[in-house]
């Protein structure tokens, strides 16, 4: 997923397309403002990173 800075440089139209292409679509996407789209994408990213399994000490060596 792109960083917040990369997302902020995109136009609203490109952001909406990016959301759909990455499978992160949500209700009222067409009526959502740019800042709200970026915030939702960052929320999705945080949730995804939290659900990743943490490596055990055995895996780390």
TORROVEX-245961 format. One record per residue (C-alpha): x, y, z. Coordinates in steps of 0.05 Angstrom, whole numbers, plus 5000, padded with zeros to 4 digits. Example, Ala and Ser with C-alpha at 12.3 -4.5 7.8 and 13.67 -1.06 7.14 Angstrom:
524649105156
527349795143
END
This chain:
500050005000
502350704985
504651185039
500351775063
504752265024
503851864960
496351844970
495952594984
499252754916
493852364879
487452694853
480752484883
479052104820
485551714821
484651584896
477851284885
480550844829
486250624874
481450434929
477350014882
483449694849
486349494917
479749184939
478749674996
472149954972
467250225023
460150525022
459251234993
466151234961
463751694906
461352214957
467452175003
472552735007
479952634993
482052695066
476852195088
479051695035
486251755057
484251665130
480251045114
486050755074
490750885132
485750545179
485449935132
493049915131
493549935207
488349385214
492048955164
498749055199
495648885266
492948225239
499547985212
502447425254
508247645296
514547225287
516446785345
523446755372
524446105335
522546435269
527047035282
533446625287
END
